[in-house]
Amino acid sequence: MTLNAKAMSFLAASACQIRANGQNHSQPVPSPCMSVCQMDEEAALCQGCLRTIDEIRLWGNADDAFKRSIWSDIEARLARYLA
């Protein structure tokens, strides 16, 4: 899978910040969308935000706990691809 270096830097920093904020509900959980919106067929992930098509589809109606779990999954995916 081809990773956009700028997108990966943003995702890594954002995931770390969201994890650090924990259950802080003062701000909404930001979308990881990078406006790249190209699915990698082999990995079944968006090349910009590393979400699955189901995660992208469900994001708009998801609660903050679900969004944080997606960010956690993104962070784990980043670690695998950057290792």
N, CA, C and O atoms as a Maestro MAE file, in Angstrom:
{
 s_m_m2io_version
 :::
 2.0.0
}

f_m_ct {
 s_m_title
 :::
 protein
 m_atom[332] {
  # First column is atom index #
  i_m_mmod_type
  r_m_x_coord
  r_m_y_coord
  r_m_z_coord
  i_m_residue_number
  s_m_chain_name
  s_m_pdb_residue_name
  s_m_pdb_atom_name
  i_m_atomic_number
  :::
  1 25 0.854 -1.179 0.000 1 A "MET " " N  " 7
  2 3 0.000 0.000 0.000 1 A "MET " " CA " 6
  3 2 0.892 1.231 0.000 1 A "MET " " C  " 6
  4 15 1.864 1.300 0.752 1 A "MET " " O  " 8
  5 25 0.563 2.203 -0.842 2 A "THR " " N  " 7
  6 3 1.298 3.457 -0.900 2 A "THR " " CA " 6
  7 2 0.753 4.404 0.161 2 A "THR " " C  " 6
  8 15 -0.449 4.666 0.219 2 A "THR " " O  " 8
  9 25 1.641 4.908 0.990 3 A "LEU " " N  " 7
  10 3 1.230 5.826 2.050 3 A "LEU " " CA " 6
  11 2 1.724 7.225 1.729 3 A "LEU " " C  " 6
  12 15 2.879 7.415 1.347 3 A "LEU " " O  " 8
  13 25 0.848 8.196 1.885 4 A "ASN " " N  " 7
  14 3 1.185 9.591 1.699 4 A "ASN " " CA " 6
  15 2 1.871 10.071 2.977 4 A "ASN " " C  " 6
  16 15 1.257 10.066 4.044 4 A "ASN " " O  " 8
  17 25 3.129 10.485 2.885 5 A "ALA " " N  " 7
  18 3 3.913 10.862 4.065 5 A "ALA " " CA " 6
  19 2 3.258 11.989 4.867 5 A "ALA " " C  " 6
  20 15 3.247 11.950 6.097 5 A "ALA " " O  " 8
  21 25 2.722 12.977 4.182 6 A "LYS " " N  " 7
  22 3 2.072 14.104 4.864 6 A "LYS " " CA " 6
  23 2 0.824 13.620 5.614 6 A "LYS " " C  " 6
  24 15 0.579 14.013 6.754 6 A "LYS " " O  " 8
  25 25 0.056 12.776 4.965 7 A "ALA " " N  " 7
  26 3 -1.156 12.239 5.601 7 A "ALA " " CA " 6
  27 2 -0.793 11.390 6.805 7 A "ALA " " C  " 6
  28 15 -1.447 11.474 7.844 7 A "ALA " " O  " 8
  29 25 0.249 10.570 6.675 8 A "MET " " N  " 7
  30 3 0.639 9.696 7.775 8 A "MET " " CA " 6
  31 2 1.135 10.497 8.975 8 A "MET " " C  " 6
  32 15 0.860 10.130 10.117 8 A "MET " " O  " 8
  33 25 1.857 11.576 8.734 9 A "SER " " N  " 7
  34 3 2.318 12.438 9.826 9 A "SER " " CA " 6
  35 2 1.135 13.060 10.551 9 A "SER " " C  " 6
  36 15 1.101 13.100 11.781 9 A "SER " " O  " 8
  37 25 0.160 13.547 9.779 10 A "PHE " " N  " 7
  38 3 -1.036 14.128 10.374 10 A "PHE " " CA " 6
  39 2 -1.798 13.083 11.183 10 A "PHE " " C  " 6
  40 15 -2.202 13.347 12.316 10 A "PHE " " O  " 8
  41 25 -1.994 11.900 10.608 11 A "LEU " " N  " 7
  42 3 -2.741 10.850 11.300 11 A "LEU " " CA " 6
  43 2 -2.042 10.429 12.586 11 A "LEU " " C  " 6
  44 15 -2.691 10.251 13.616 11 A "LEU " " O  " 8
  45 25 -0.727 10.271 12.532 12 A "ALA " " N  " 7
  46 3 0.021 9.864 13.723 12 A "ALA " " CA " 6
  47 2 -0.114 10.902 14.837 12 A "ALA " " C  " 6
  48 15 -0.359 10.545 15.990 12 A "ALA " " O  " 8
  49 25 0.045 12.171 14.503 13 A "ALA " " N  " 7
  50 3 -0.064 13.236 15.505 13 A "ALA " " CA " 6
  51 2 -1.489 13.325 16.048 13 A "ALA " " C  " 6
  52 15 -1.687 13.486 17.253 13 A "ALA " " O  " 8
  53 25 -2.465 13.222 15.177 14 A "SER " " N  " 7
  54 3 -3.869 13.309 15.602 14 A "SER " " CA " 6
  55 2 -4.249 12.136 16.484 14 A "SER " " C  " 6
  56 15 -4.907 12.322 17.508 14 A "SER " " O  " 8
  57 25 -3.845 10.927 16.103 15 A "ALA " " N  " 7
  58 3 -4.158 9.742 16.897 15 A "ALA " " CA " 6
  59 2 -3.549 9.848 18.290 15 A "ALA " " C  " 6
  60 15 -4.187 9.506 19.286 15 A "ALA " " O  " 8
  61 25 -2.326 10.320 18.348 16 A "CYS " " N  " 7
  62 3 -1.648 10.493 19.634 16 A "CYS " " CA " 6
  63 2 -2.384 11.512 20.500 16 A "CYS " " C  " 6
  64 15 -2.569 11.294 21.697 16 A "CYS " " O  " 8
  65 25 -2.800 12.613 19.902 17 A "GLN " " N  " 7
  66 3 -3.517 13.651 20.632 17 A "GLN " " CA " 6
  67 2 -4.869 13.137 21.123 17 A "GLN " " C  " 6
  68 15 -5.252 13.414 22.260 17 A "GLN " " O  " 8
  69 25 -5.581 12.409 20.307 18 A "ILE " " N  " 7
  70 3 -6.884 11.878 20.705 18 A "ILE " " CA " 6
  71 2 -6.726 10.881 21.841 18 A "ILE " " C  " 6
  72 15 -7.515 10.884 22.787 18 A "ILE " " O  " 8
  73 25 -5.704 10.023 21.755 19 A "ARG " " N  " 7
  74 3 -5.440 9.072 22.833 19 A "ARG " " CA " 6
  75 2 -5.095 9.806 24.119 19 A "ARG " " C  " 6
  76 15 -5.553 9.416 25.193 19 A "ARG " " O  " 8
  77 25 -4.297 10.860 24.026 20 A "ALA " " N  " 7
  78 3 -3.892 11.629 25.200 20 A "ALA " " CA " 6
  79 2 -5.082 12.335 25.852 20 A "ALA " " C  " 6
  80 15 -5.131 12.478 27.074 20 A "ALA " " O  " 8
  81 25 -6.034 12.773 25.035 21 A "ASN " " N  " 7
  82 3 -7.218 13.454 25.569 21 A "ASN " " CA " 6
  83 2 -8.181 12.491 26.238 21 A "ASN " " C  " 6
  84 15 -9.030 12.907 27.026 21 A "ASN " " O  " 8
  85 25 -8.055 11.189 25.926 22 A "GLY " " N  " 7
  86 3 -8.879 10.175 26.572 22 A "GLY " " CA " 6
  87 2 -10.352 10.467 26.459 22 A "GLY " " C  " 6
  88 15 -10.890 10.608 25.360 22 A "GLY " " O  " 8
  89 25 -10.992 10.556 27.585 23 A "GLN " " N  " 7
  90 3 -12.440 10.752 27.628 23 A "GLN " " CA " 6
  91 2 -12.835 12.223 27.731 23 A "GLN " " C  " 6
  92 15 -13.947 12.536 28.154 23 A "GLN " " O  " 8
  93 25 -11.934 13.126 27.347 24 A "ASN " " N  " 7
  94 3 -12.231 14.553 27.357 24 A "ASN " " CA " 6
  95 2 -13.325 14.839 26.328 24 A "ASN " " C  " 6
  96 15 -13.103 14.726 25.123 24 A "ASN " " O  " 8
  97 25 -14.488 15.203 26.813 25 A "HIS " " N  " 7
  98 3 -15.628 15.407 25.930 25 A "HIS " " CA " 6
  99 2 -15.854 16.873 25.578 25 A "HIS " " C  " 6
  100 15 -16.908 17.234 25.054 25 A "HIS " " O  " 8
  101 25 -14.873 17.713 25.863 26 A "SER " " N  " 7
  102 3 -15.069 19.138 25.604 26 A "SER " " CA " 6
  103 2 -15.007 19.478 24.122 26 A "SER " " C  " 6
  104 15 -15.527 20.511 23.702 26 A "SER " " O  " 8
  105 25 -14.369 18.612 23.319 27 A "GLN " " N  " 7
  106 3 -14.289 18.866 21.890 27 A "GLN " " CA " 6
  107 2 -14.718 17.618 21.141 27 A "GLN " " C  " 6
  108 15 -14.475 16.502 21.599 27 A "GLN " " O  " 8
  109 25 -15.358 17.799 19.985 28 A "PRO " " N  " 7
  110 3 -15.756 16.625 19.203 28 A "PRO " " CA " 6
  111 2 -14.532 15.905 18.640 28 A "PRO " " C  " 6
  112 15 -13.485 16.516 18.426 28 A "PRO " " O  " 8
  113 25 -14.674 14.613 18.406 29 A "VAL " " N  " 7
  114 3 -13.591 13.822 17.832 29 A "VAL " " CA " 6
  115 2 -13.477 14.185 16.355 29 A "VAL " " C  " 6
  116 15 -14.453 14.052 15.618 29 A "VAL " " O  " 8
  117 25 -12.308 14.642 15.906 30 A "PRO " " N  " 7
  118 3 -12.155 15.068 14.515 30 A "PRO " " CA " 6
  119 2 -12.127 13.889 13.549 30 A "PRO " " C  " 6
  120 15 -11.715 12.786 13.908 30 A "PRO " " O  " 8
  121 25 -12.557 14.131 12.356 31 A "SER " " N  " 7
  122 3 -12.502 13.121 11.306 31 A "SER " " CA " 6
  123 2 -11.061 12.945 10.837 31 A "SER " " C  " 6
  124 15 -10.319 13.923 10.739 31 A "SER " " O  " 8
  125 25 -10.662 11.717 10.548 32 A "PRO " " N  " 7
  126 3 -9.327 11.484 10.011 32 A "PRO " " CA " 6
  127 2 -9.245 11.715 8.501 32 A "PRO " " C  " 6
  128 15 -8.181 11.522 7.914 32 A "PRO " " O  " 8
  129 25 -10.325 12.115 7.872 33 A "CYS " " N  " 7
  130 3 -10.349 12.284 6.419 33 A "CYS " " CA " 6
  131 2 -9.287 13.279 5.974 33 A "CYS " " C  " 6
  132 15 -9.151 14.368 6.532 33 A "CYS " " O  " 8
  133 25 -8.528 12.869 4.940 34 A "MET " " N  " 7
  134 3 -7.479 13.706 4.371 34 A "MET " " CA " 6
  135 2 -7.847 14.164 2.959 34 A "MET " " C  " 6
  136 15 -7.022 14.754 2.262 34 A "MET " " O  " 8
  137 25 -9.068 13.896 2.542 35 A "SER " " N  " 7
  138 3 -9.560 14.214 1.195 35 A "SER " " CA " 6
  139 2 -8.738 13.536 0.098 35 A "SER " " C  " 6
  140 15 -8.640 14.043 -1.019 35 A "SER " " O  " 8
  141 25 -8.154 12.393 0.426 36 A "VAL " " N  " 7
  142 3 -7.460 11.577 -0.569 36 A "VAL " " CA " 6
  143 2 -8.467 10.611 -1.174 36 A "VAL " " C  " 6
  144 15 -8.560 10.495 -2.396 36 A "VAL " " O  " 8
  145 25 -9.208 9.927 -0.341 37 A "CYS " " N  " 7
  146 3 -10.363 9.109 -0.722 37 A "CYS " " CA " 6
  147 2 -10.074 8.139 -1.865 37 A "CYS " " C  " 6
  148 15 -10.798 8.102 -2.860 37 A "CYS " " O  " 8
  149 25 -9.028 7.370 -1.712 38 A "GLN " " N  " 7
  150 3 -8.694 6.310 -2.659 38 A "GLN " " CA " 6
  151 2 -8.505 5.022 -1.874 38 A "GLN " " C  " 6
  152 15 -7.630 4.926 -1.012 38 A "GLN " " O  " 8
  153 25 -9.337 4.035 -2.185 39 A "MET " " N  " 7
  154 3 -9.243 2.763 -1.488 39 A "MET " " CA " 6
  155 2 -8.136 1.912 -2.092 39 A "MET " " C  " 6
  156 15 -8.036 1.779 -3.311 39 A "MET " " O  " 8
  157 25 -7.313 1.344 -1.235 40 A "ASP " " N  " 7
  158 3 -6.315 0.379 -1.654 40 A "ASP " " CA " 6
  159 2 -7.010 -0.981 -1.644 40 A "ASP " " C  " 6
  160 15 -7.423 -1.460 -0.588 40 A "ASP " " O  " 8
  161 25 -7.138 -1.591 -2.796 41 A "GLU " " N  " 7
  162 3 -7.892 -2.839 -2.905 41 A "GLU " " CA " 6
  163 2 -7.272 -3.970 -2.095 41 A "GLU " " C  " 6
  164 15 -7.989 -4.748 -1.466 41 A "GLU " " O  " 8
  165 25 -5.957 -4.065 -2.105 42 A "GLU " " N  " 7
  166 3 -5.286 -5.146 -1.380 42 A "GLU " " CA " 6
  167 2 -5.455 -5.008 0.133 42 A "GLU " " C  " 6
  168 15 -5.772 -5.984 0.813 42 A "GLU " " O  " 8
  169 25 -5.245 -3.814 0.656 43 A "ALA " " N  " 7
  170 3 -5.344 -3.581 2.097 43 A "ALA " " CA " 6
  171 2 -6.780 -3.322 2.549 43 A "ALA " " C  " 6
  172 15 -7.084 -3.444 3.736 43 A "ALA " " O  " 8
  173 25 -7.661 -2.969 1.621 44 A "ALA " " N  " 7
  174 3 -9.050 -2.610 1.918 44 A "ALA " " CA " 6
  175 2 -9.123 -1.413 2.867 44 A "ALA " " C  " 6
  176 15 -9.988 -1.344 3.741 44 A "ALA " " O  " 8
  177 25 -8.192 -0.471 2.674 45 A "LEU " " N  " 7
  178 3 -8.135 0.741 3.491 45 A "LEU " " CA " 6
  179 2 -8.012 1.948 2.579 45 A "LEU " " C  " 6
  180 15 -7.459 1.860 1.482 45 A "LEU " " O  " 8
  181 25 -8.534 3.075 3.042 46 A "CYS " " N  " 7
  182 3 -8.340 4.333 2.328 46 A "CYS " " CA " 6
  183 2 -6.862 4.712 2.428 46 A "CYS " " C  " 6
  184 15 -6.267 4.627 3.502 46 A "CYS " " O  " 8
  185 25 -6.286 5.120 1.327 47 A "GLN " " N  " 7
  186 3 -4.876 5.497 1.317 47 A "GLN " " CA " 6
  187 2 -4.622 6.816 2.048 47 A "GLN " " C  " 6
  188 15 -3.479 7.117 2.390 47 A "GLN " " O  " 8
  189 25 -5.651 7.590 2.288 48 A "GLY " " N  " 7
  190 3 -5.481 8.857 2.992 48 A "GLY " " CA " 6
  191 2 -5.661 8.752 4.490 48 A "GLY " " C  " 6
  192 15 -4.871 9.306 5.254 48 A "GLY " " O  " 8
  193 25 -6.707 8.037 4.922 49 A "CYS " " N  " 7
  194 3 -7.024 8.026 6.357 49 A "CYS " " CA " 6
  195 2 -6.896 6.658 7.015 49 A "CYS " " C  " 6
  196 15 -7.071 6.537 8.227 49 A "CYS " " O  " 8
  197 25 -6.593 5.630 6.233 50 A "LEU " " N  " 7
  198 3 -6.430 4.269 6.744 50 A "LEU " " CA " 6
  199 2 -7.683 3.701 7.396 50 A "LEU " " C  " 6
  200 15 -7.596 2.846 8.278 50 A "LEU " " O  " 8
  201 25 -8.852 4.175 6.962 51 A "ARG " " N  " 7
  202 3 -10.100 3.587 7.454 51 A "ARG " " CA " 6
  203 2 -10.628 2.581 6.439 51 A "ARG " " C  " 6
  204 15 -10.342 2.669 5.245 51 A "ARG " " O  " 8
  205 25 -11.399 1.629 6.939 52 A "THR " " N  " 7
  206 3 -12.096 0.703 6.057 52 A "THR " " CA " 6
  207 2 -13.310 1.424 5.478 52 A "THR " " C  " 6
  208 15 -13.705 2.479 5.972 52 A "THR " " O  " 8
  209 25 -13.889 0.862 4.448 53 A "ILE " " N  " 7
  210 3 -15.071 1.474 3.850 53 A "ILE " " CA " 6
  211 2 -16.217 1.524 4.866 53 A "ILE " " C  " 6
  212 15 -16.976 2.492 4.883 53 A "ILE " " O  " 8
  213 25 -16.352 0.498 5.711 54 A "ASP " " N  " 7
  214 3 -17.397 0.511 6.741 54 A "ASP " " CA " 6
  215 2 -17.157 1.603 7.779 54 A "ASP " " C  " 6
  216 15 -18.103 2.256 8.218 54 A "ASP " " O  " 8
  217 25 -15.906 1.808 8.174 55 A "GLU " " N  " 7
  218 3 -15.600 2.868 9.137 55 A "GLU " " CA " 6
  219 2 -15.923 4.241 8.546 55 A "GLU " " C  " 6
  220 15 -16.436 5.118 9.242 55 A "GLU " " O  " 8
  221 25 -15.623 4.418 7.275 56 A "ILE " " N  " 7
  222 3 -15.944 5.684 6.603 56 A "ILE " " CA " 6
  223 2 -17.456 5.876 6.546 56 A "ILE " " C  " 6
  224 15 -17.968 6.957 6.838 56 A "ILE " " O  " 8
  225 25 -18.155 4.825 6.172 57 A "ARG " " N  " 7
  226 3 -19.610 4.890 6.021 57 A "ARG " " CA " 6
  227 2 -20.304 5.185 7.359 57 A "ARG " " C  " 6
  228 15 -21.284 5.929 7.394 57 A "ARG " " O  " 8
  229 25 -19.813 4.617 8.436 58 A "LEU " " N  " 7
  230 3 -20.452 4.757 9.750 58 A "LEU " " CA " 6
  231 2 -20.053 6.034 10.496 58 A "LEU " " C  " 6
  232 15 -20.721 6.422 11.454 58 A "LEU " " O  " 8
  233 25 -18.979 6.685 10.070 59 A "TRP " " N  " 7
  234 3 -18.420 7.808 10.818 59 A "TRP " " CA " 6
  235 2 -19.446 8.900 11.126 59 A "TRP " " C  " 6
  236 15 -19.533 9.351 12.268 59 A "TRP " " O  " 8
  237 25 -20.210 9.325 10.148 60 A "GLY " " N  " 7
  238 3 -21.120 10.467 10.313 60 A "GLY " " CA " 6
  239 2 -22.147 10.307 11.418 60 A "GLY " " C  " 6
  240 15 -22.537 11.294 12.042 60 A "GLY " " O  " 8
  241 25 -22.593 9.088 11.672 61 A "ASN " " N  " 7
  242 3 -23.609 8.846 12.701 61 A "ASN " " CA " 6
  243 2 -23.036 8.209 13.959 61 A "ASN " " C  " 6
  244 15 -23.787 7.851 14.867 61 A "ASN " " O  " 8
  245 25 -21.727 8.065 14.024 62 A "ALA " " N  " 7
  246 3 -21.090 7.381 15.150 62 A "ALA " " CA " 6
  247 2 -20.972 8.298 16.367 62 A "ALA " " C  " 6
  248 15 -20.864 9.518 16.242 62 A "ALA " " O  " 8
  249 25 -20.995 7.673 17.549 63 A "ASP " " N  " 7
  250 3 -20.761 8.453 18.767 63 A "ASP " " CA " 6
  251 2 -19.250 8.591 18.979 63 A "ASP " " C  " 6
  252 15 -18.453 7.942 18.301 63 A "ASP " " O  " 8
  253 25 -18.878 9.443 19.924 64 A "ASP " " N  " 7
  254 3 -17.455 9.727 20.144 64 A "ASP " " CA " 6
  255 2 -16.668 8.493 20.568 64 A "ASP " " C  " 6
  256 15 -15.500 8.358 20.203 64 A "ASP " " O  " 8
  257 25 -17.281 7.593 21.328 65 A "ALA " " N  " 7
  258 3 -16.575 6.383 21.749 65 A "ALA " " CA " 6
  259 2 -16.199 5.534 20.536 65 A "ALA " " C  " 6
  260 15 -15.088 5.010 20.466 65 A "ALA " " O  " 8
  261 25 -17.109 5.398 19.595 66 A "PHE " " N  " 7
  262 3 -16.826 4.632 18.385 66 A "PHE " " CA " 6
  263 2 -15.757 5.325 17.551 66 A "PHE " " C  " 6
  264 15 -14.868 4.673 17.004 66 A "PHE " " O  " 8
  265 25 -15.847 6.652 17.456 67 A "LYS " " N  " 7
  266 3 -14.851 7.401 16.694 67 A "LYS " " CA " 6
  267 2 -13.465 7.248 17.317 67 A "LYS " " C  " 6
  268 15 -12.473 7.118 16.600 67 A "LYS " " O  " 8
  269 25 -13.392 7.261 18.654 68 A "ARG " " N  " 7
  270 3 -12.102 7.059 19.319 68 A "ARG " " CA " 6
  271 2 -11.565 5.659 19.046 68 A "ARG " " C  " 6
  272 15 -10.356 5.476 18.901 68 A "ARG " " O  " 8
  273 25 -12.458 4.669 18.975 69 A "SER " " N  " 7
  274 3 -11.993 3.305 18.692 69 A "SER " " CA " 6
  275 2 -11.455 3.211 17.262 69 A "SER " " C  " 6
  276 15 -10.500 2.478 17.007 69 A "SER " " O  " 8
  277 25 -12.063 3.947 16.334 70 A "ILE " " N  " 7
  278 3 -11.545 3.987 14.963 70 A "ILE " " CA " 6
  279 2 -10.165 4.630 14.959 70 A "ILE " " C  " 6
  280 15 -9.256 4.136 14.292 70 A "ILE " " O  " 8
  281 25 -9.998 5.725 15.694 71 A "TRP " " N  " 7
  282 3 -8.680 6.368 15.775 71 A "TRP " " CA " 6
  283 2 -7.647 5.405 16.355 71 A "TRP " " C  " 6
  284 15 -6.499 5.390 15.912 71 A "TRP " " O  " 8
  285 25 -8.041 4.614 17.328 72 A "SER " " N  " 7
  286 3 -7.135 3.622 17.901 72 A "SER " " CA " 6
  287 2 -6.734 2.593 16.839 72 A "SER " " C  " 6
  288 15 -5.571 2.200 16.753 72 A "SER " " O  " 8
  289 25 -7.700 2.167 16.040 73 A "ASP " " N  " 7
  290 3 -7.407 1.223 14.954 73 A "ASP " " CA " 6
  291 2 -6.478 1.861 13.925 73 A "ASP " " C  " 6
  292 15 -5.567 1.204 13.420 73 A "ASP " " O  " 8
  293 25 -6.701 3.134 13.611 74 A "ILE " " N  " 7
  294 3 -5.828 3.844 12.668 74 A "ILE " " CA " 6
  295 2 -4.402 3.888 13.206 74 A "ILE " " C  " 6
  296 15 -3.443 3.662 12.469 74 A "ILE " " O  " 8
  297 25 -4.273 4.180 14.490 75 A "GLU " " N  " 7
  298 3 -2.946 4.248 15.099 75 A "GLU " " CA " 6
  299 2 -2.236 2.891 15.011 75 A "GLU " " C  " 6
  300 15 -1.037 2.838 14.738 75 A "GLU " " O  " 8
  301 25 -2.964 1.808 15.238 76 A "ALA " " N  " 7
  302 3 -2.375 0.467 15.129 76 A "ALA " " CA " 6
  303 2 -1.982 0.167 13.680 76 A "ALA " " C  " 6
  304 15 -0.937 -0.433 13.433 76 A "ALA " " O  " 8
  305 25 -2.804 0.576 12.739 77 A "ARG " " N  " 7
  306 3 -2.474 0.372 11.330 77 A "ARG " " CA " 6
  307 2 -1.227 1.164 10.934 77 A "ARG " " C  " 6
  308 15 -0.364 0.667 10.211 77 A "ARG " " O  " 8
  309 25 -1.152 2.389 11.414 78 A "LEU " " N  " 7
  310 3 0.031 3.208 11.137 78 A "LEU " " CA " 6
  311 2 1.288 2.518 11.655 78 A "LEU " " C  " 6
  312 15 2.301 2.466 10.957 78 A "LEU " " O  " 8
  313 25 1.228 1.997 12.852 79 A "ALA " " N  " 7
  314 3 2.393 1.343 13.435 79 A "ALA " " CA " 6
  315 2 2.841 0.166 12.577 79 A "ALA " " C  " 6
  316 15 4.039 -0.062 12.409 79 A "ALA " " O  " 8
  317 25 1.881 -0.582 12.034 80 A "ARG " " N  " 7
  318 3 2.234 -1.724 11.178 80 A "ARG " " CA " 6
  319 2 2.892 -1.260 9.883 80 A "ARG " " C  " 6
  320 15 3.875 -1.853 9.436 80 A "ARG " " O  " 8
  321 25 2.352 -0.202 9.281 81 A "TYR " " N  " 7
  322 3 2.875 0.261 8.004 81 A "TYR " " CA " 6
  323 2 4.188 1.032 8.129 81 A "TYR " " C  " 6
  324 15 4.992 1.053 7.197 81 A "TYR " " O  " 8
  325 25 4.401 1.658 9.273 82 A "LEU " " N  " 7
  326 3 5.609 2.443 9.456 82 A "LEU " " CA " 6
  327 2 6.744 1.660 10.094 82 A "LEU " " C  " 6
  328 15 7.865 2.155 10.215 82 A "LEU " " O  " 8
  329 25 6.442 0.432 10.499 83 A "ALA " " N  " 7
  330 3 7.468 -0.409 11.160 83 A "ALA " " CA " 6
  331 2 8.517 -0.880 10.179 83 A "ALA " " C  " 6
  332 15 9.446 -1.591 10.563 83 A "ALA " " O  " 8
  :::
 }
 m_bond[331] {
  # First column is bond index #
  i_m_from
  i_m_to
  i_m_order
  :::
  1 1 2 1
  2 2 3 1
  3 3 4 2
  4 3 5 1
  5 5 6 1
  6 6 7 1
  7 7 8 2
  8 7 9 1
  9 9 10 1
  10 10 11 1
  11 11 12 2
  12 11 13 1
  13 13 14 1
  14 14 15 1
  15 15 16 2
  16 15 17 1
  17 17 18 1
  18 18 19 1
  19 19 20 2
  20 19 21 1
  21 21 22 1
  22 22 23 1
  23 23 24 2
  24 23 25 1
  25 25 26 1
  26 26 27 1
  27 27 28 2
  28 27 29 1
  29 29 30 1
  30 30 31 1
  31 31 32 2
  32 31 33 1
  33 33 34 1
  34 34 35 1
  35 35 36 2
  36 35 37 1
  37 37 38 1
  38 38 39 1
  39 39 40 2
  40 39 41 1
  41 41 42 1
  42 42 43 1
  43 43 44 2
  44 43 45 1
  45 45 46 1
  46 46 47 1
  47 47 48 2
  48 47 49 1
  49 49 50 1
  50 50 51 1
  51 51 52 2
  52 51 53 1
  53 53 54 1
  54 54 55 1
  55 55 56 2
  56 55 57 1
  57 57 58 1
  58 58 59 1
  59 59 60 2
  60 59 61 1
  61 61 62 1
  62 62 63 1
  63 63 64 2
  64 63 65 1
  65 65 66 1
  66 66 67 1
  67 67 68 2
  68 67 69 1
  69 69 70 1
  70 70 71 1
  71 71 72 2
  72 71 73 1
  73 73 74 1
  74 74 75 1
  75 75 76 2
  76 75 77 1
  77 77 78 1
  78 78 79 1
  79 79 80 2
  80 79 81 1
  81 81 82 1
  82 82 83 1
  83 83 84 2
  84 83 85 1
  85 85 86 1
  86 86 87 1
  87 87 88 2
  88 87 89 1
  89 89 90 1
  90 90 91 1
  91 91 92 2
  92 91 93 1
  93 93 94 1
  94 94 95 1
  95 95 96 2
  96 95 97 1
  97 97 98 1
  98 98 99 1
  99 99 100 2
  100 99 101 1
  101 101 102 1
  102 102 103 1
  103 103 104 2
  104 103 105 1
  105 105 106 1
  106 106 107 1
  107 107 108 2
  108 107 109 1
  109 109 110 1
  110 110 111 1
  111 111 112 2
  112 111 113 1
  113 113 114 1
  114 114 115 1
  115 115 116 2
  116 115 117 1
  117 117 118 1
  118 118 119 1
  119 119 120 2
  120 119 121 1
  121 121 122 1
  122 122 123 1
  123 123 124 2
  124 123 125 1
  125 125 126 1
  126 126 127 1
  127 127 128 2
  128 127 129 1
  129 129 130 1
  130 130 131 1
  131 131 132 2
  132 131 133 1
  133 133 134 1
  134 134 135 1
  135 135 136 2
  136 135 137 1
  137 137 138 1
  138 138 139 1
  139 139 140 2
  140 139 141 1
  141 141 142 1
  142 142 143 1
  143 143 144 2
  144 143 145 1
  145 145 146 1
  146 146 147 1
  147 147 148 2
  148 147 149 1
  149 149 150 1
  150 150 151 1
  151 151 152 2
  152 151 153 1
  153 153 154 1
  154 154 155 1
  155 155 156 2
  156 155 157 1
  157 157 158 1
  158 158 159 1
  159 159 160 2
  160 159 161 1
  161 161 162 1
  162 162 163 1
  163 163 164 2
  164 163 165 1
  165 165 166 1
  166 166 167 1
  167 167 168 2
  168 167 169 1
  169 169 170 1
  170 170 171 1
  171 171 172 2
  172 171 173 1
  173 173 174 1
  174 174 175 1
  175 175 176 2
  176 175 177 1
  177 177 178 1
  178 178 179 1
  179 179 180 2
  180 179 181 1
  181 181 182 1
  182 182 183 1
  183 183 184 2
  184 183 185 1
  185 185 186 1
  186 186 187 1
  187 187 188 2
  188 187 189 1
  189 189 190 1
  190 190 191 1
  191 191 192 2
  192 191 193 1
  193 193 194 1
  194 194 195 1
  195 195 196 2
  196 195 197 1
  197 197 198 1
  198 198 199 1
  199 199 200 2
  200 199 201 1
  201 201 202 1
  202 202 203 1
  203 203 204 2
  204 203 205 1
  205 205 206 1
  206 206 207 1
  207 207 208 2
  208 207 209 1
  209 209 210 1
  210 210 211 1
  211 211 212 2
  212 211 213 1
  213 213 214 1
  214 214 215 1
  215 215 216 2
  216 215 217 1
  217 217 218 1
  218 218 219 1
  219 219 220 2
  220 219 221 1
  221 221 222 1
  222 222 223 1
  223 223 224 2
  224 223 225 1
  225 225 226 1
  226 226 227 1
  227 227 228 2
  228 227 229 1
  229 229 230 1
  230 230 231 1
  231 231 232 2
  232 231 233 1
  233 233 234 1
  234 234 235 1
  235 235 236 2
  236 235 237 1
  237 237 238 1
  238 238 239 1
  239 239 240 2
  240 239 241 1
  241 241 242 1
  242 242 243 1
  243 243 244 2
  244 243 245 1
  245 245 246 1
  246 246 247 1
  247 247 248 2
  248 247 249 1
  249 249 250 1
  250 250 251 1
  251 251 252 2
  252 251 253 1
  253 253 254 1
  254 254 255 1
  255 255 256 2
  256 255 257 1
  257 257 258 1
  258 258 259 1
  259 259 260 2
  260 259 261 1
  261 261 262 1
  262 262 263 1
  263 263 264 2
  264 263 265 1
  265 265 266 1
  266 266 267 1
  267 267 268 2
  268 267 269 1
  269 269 270 1
  270 270 271 1
  271 271 272 2
  272 271 273 1
  273 273 274 1
  274 274 275 1
  275 275 276 2
  276 275 277 1
  277 277 278 1
  278 278 279 1
  279 279 280 2
  280 279 281 1
  281 281 282 1
  282 282 283 1
  283 283 284 2
  284 283 285 1
  285 285 286 1
  286 286 287 1
  287 287 288 2
  288 287 289 1
  289 289 290 1
  290 290 291 1
  291 291 292 2
  292 291 293 1
  293 293 294 1
  294 294 295 1
  295 295 296 2
  296 295 297 1
  297 297 298 1
  298 298 299 1
  299 299 300 2
  300 299 301 1
  301 301 302 1
  302 302 303 1
  303 303 304 2
  304 303 305 1
  305 305 306 1
  306 306 307 1
  307 307 308 2
  308 307 309 1
  309 309 310 1
  310 310 311 1
  311 311 312 2
  312 311 313 1
  313 313 314 1
  314 314 315 1
  315 315 316 2
  316 315 317 1
  317 317 318 1
  318 318 319 1
  319 319 320 2
  320 319 321 1
  321 321 322 1
  322 322 323 1
  323 323 324 2
  324 323 325 1
  325 325 326 1
  326 326 327 1
  327 327 328 2
  328 327 329 1
  329 329 330 1
  330 330 331 1
  331 331 332 2
  :::
 }
}
